[in-house]
C-alpha cells in the first residue's frame, strides 16, 4: 500500500465537506447506563459497519487492530456505491491519526488486481464536540479530497464521485440517528451538510501550509 496524497491527485476541483449530527441525550450502553461522550464516540468507531454498509476490514488482523483501543494504522475498505463496475466507487483507507477525540482516514493505493486506486485522494476526519453546559454532543465527519485519476471523473460526470461521497455520508448520519433512537438517545438535529468545491490551484497553498483557512474562494 501507498498513501494517496491530495497534492498528486487529478481533479482541478477539491472537495471540502462537513457532515454532523447533534444529540441532547446520549443513548444507553449495554450496561443500561448512558454513554459518556467518549464512550459513544468509541462505540461509533467500533461499530462503523452499522453506519457504512458494505465497508469494513478485509482480514482478521486489520479487524482486530481496528477494534482495539488504538486503531492507528488499521486498514479498511469503504464502498460508496455497491454494484459499480470496477473500483470507481470503493477504495482502501488507513487510520493515520487517532486520539480520544477523533481519528483520520487517509486514502490508499492498493495492488492493481485487488483494490487499486482509491477514487479520491485525501483525508477524512471523524470527531466529536461536547458542550458541558448544555450537554449537547456533536459527531462530525469532515473531508478534503480530490479525484485521483482521469477515469474516476469523466468530464460528462464532473462531480459524480463527490456527489456519491456526499450521499454516502448523509446516509451515514441518518443510520446513526436510527441507532441513537434505538438505544433510547435523542437527536436534536442532523446539521445541514457543508459542501464546497473550489478550484484546487486557488486554495492549495493554504491547505498544505500551517496557515488558517478563513475564506474559501468561489468559482471553478
VENGIMO-V191705 format. One record per backbone hydrogen bond with DSSP energy under -0.5 kcal/mol. NH is the residue of the N-H (numbers start at 1). CO is the residue of the C=O. E is the energy in kcal/mol with one decimal. If there is no record, write none. Layout:
# VENGIMO-V191705
nh=NH co=CO e=E
nh=NH co=CO e=E
This chain:
# VENGIMO-V191705
nh=2 co=109 e=-1.5
nh=4 co=107 e=-2.5
nh=5 co=3 e=-0.7
nh=8 co=5 e=-0.8
nh=9 co=6 e=-1.0
nh=10 co=147 e=-2.3
nh=11 co=147 e=-1.8
nh=14 co=198 e=-2.4
nh=15 co=145 e=-3.2
nh=16 co=14 e=-0.6
nh=16 co=196 e=-3.1
nh=17 co=143 e=-1.9
nh=18 co=194 e=-2.1
nh=19 co=141 e=-3.0
nh=21 co=139 e=-2.3
nh=22 co=189 e=-3.3
nh=23 co=137 e=-2.9
nh=24 co=186 e=-1.2
nh=25 co=186 e=-1.3
nh=28 co=183 e=-2.8
nh=29 co=33 e=-3.4
nh=32 co=29 e=-1.8
nh=35 co=27 e=-2.9
nh=40 co=36 e=-2.6
nh=41 co=37 e=-2.2
nh=42 co=38 e=-2.0
nh=43 co=39 e=-2.1
nh=44 co=40 e=-2.3
nh=45 co=41 e=-1.9
nh=46 co=42 e=-2.6
nh=47 co=43 e=-1.9
nh=48 co=45 e=-1.4
nh=50 co=47 e=-2.1
nh=51 co=48 e=-1.0
nh=52 co=48 e=-1.6
nh=55 co=52 e=-1.1
nh=56 co=77 e=-2.4
nh=63 co=59 e=-2.2
nh=64 co=60 e=-2.8
nh=65 co=61 e=-1.8
nh=66 co=62 e=-2.6
nh=67 co=63 e=-2.1
nh=68 co=65 e=-1.0
nh=73 co=95 e=-3.4
nh=74 co=71 e=-2.5
nh=76 co=93 e=-2.5
nh=77 co=56 e=-3.0
nh=78 co=91 e=-2.6
nh=80 co=78 e=-0.6
nh=80 co=89 e=-3.2
nh=81 co=89 e=-0.9
nh=84 co=81 e=-1.0
nh=88 co=85 e=-0.9
nh=90 co=87 e=-0.8
nh=91 co=78 e=-1.6
nh=93 co=76 e=-2.8
nh=94 co=106 e=-2.6
nh=95 co=74 e=-2.4
nh=96 co=94 e=-1.1
nh=96 co=104 e=-1.9
nh=97 co=104 e=-1.0
nh=99 co=102 e=-2.5
nh=102 co=99 e=-0.6
nh=103 co=126 e=-2.3
nh=104 co=97 e=-2.2
nh=105 co=124 e=-2.9
nh=106 co=94 e=-2.6
nh=107 co=122 e=-2.0
nh=108 co=92 e=-2.4
nh=109 co=2 e=-3.0
nh=110 co=108 e=-0.6
nh=110 co=116 e=-2.7
nh=114 co=111 e=-1.7
nh=116 co=111 e=-2.1
nh=121 co=146 e=-3.0
nh=122 co=4 e=-0.5
nh=123 co=144 e=-2.0
nh=124 co=105 e=-2.5
nh=125 co=142 e=-3.3
nh=126 co=103 e=-2.9
nh=127 co=140 e=-2.3
nh=128 co=101 e=-1.4
nh=129 co=138 e=-2.4
nh=131 co=136 e=-2.5
nh=132 co=130 e=-0.8
nh=135 co=131 e=-2.6
nh=136 co=131 e=-0.5
nh=137 co=23 e=-2.9
nh=138 co=129 e=-3.0
nh=139 co=21 e=-2.4
nh=140 co=127 e=-2.8
nh=141 co=19 e=-2.8
nh=142 co=125 e=-2.4
nh=143 co=17 e=-1.6
nh=144 co=123 e=-2.3
nh=145 co=15 e=-2.0
nh=146 co=121 e=-1.9
nh=148 co=119 e=-2.6
nh=152 co=149 e=-1.4
nh=153 co=149 e=-0.6
nh=153 co=150 e=-1.2
nh=157 co=154 e=-2.0
nh=158 co=155 e=-0.9
nh=160 co=157 e=-2.1
nh=163 co=159 e=-2.8
nh=164 co=160 e=-2.5
nh=165 co=161 e=-2.3
nh=166 co=162 e=-2.3
nh=167 co=163 e=-2.4
nh=168 co=164 e=-2.2
nh=169 co=165 e=-2.4
nh=170 co=166 e=-2.1
nh=171 co=167 e=-2.1
nh=172 co=168 e=-1.9
nh=173 co=169 e=-1.8
nh=174 co=170 e=-1.9
nh=175 co=171 e=-2.7
nh=176 co=172 e=-2.1
nh=177 co=173 e=-2.0
nh=178 co=174 e=-2.0
nh=179 co=175 e=-2.2
nh=180 co=176 e=-2.4
nh=181 co=177 e=-2.5
nh=182 co=178 e=-2.2
nh=183 co=179 e=-1.7
nh=184 co=181 e=-1.6
nh=185 co=180 e=-2.9
nh=186 co=25 e=-2.8
nh=188 co=22 e=-1.6
nh=188 co=186 e=-0.6
nh=189 co=22 e=-1.5
nh=191 co=20 e=-1.5
nh=191 co=189 e=-0.6
nh=194 co=18 e=-2.6
nh=195 co=193 e=-0.5
nh=196 co=16 e=-3.2
nh=199 co=219 e=-0.8
nh=200 co=12 e=-3.6
nh=202 co=199 e=-1.1
nh=203 co=200 e=-1.5
nh=204 co=200 e=-2.1
nh=206 co=203 e=-0.5
nh=207 co=203 e=-1.8
nh=208 co=204 e=-2.2
nh=209 co=206 e=-0.9
nh=214 co=212 e=-0.8
nh=217 co=215 e=-0.6
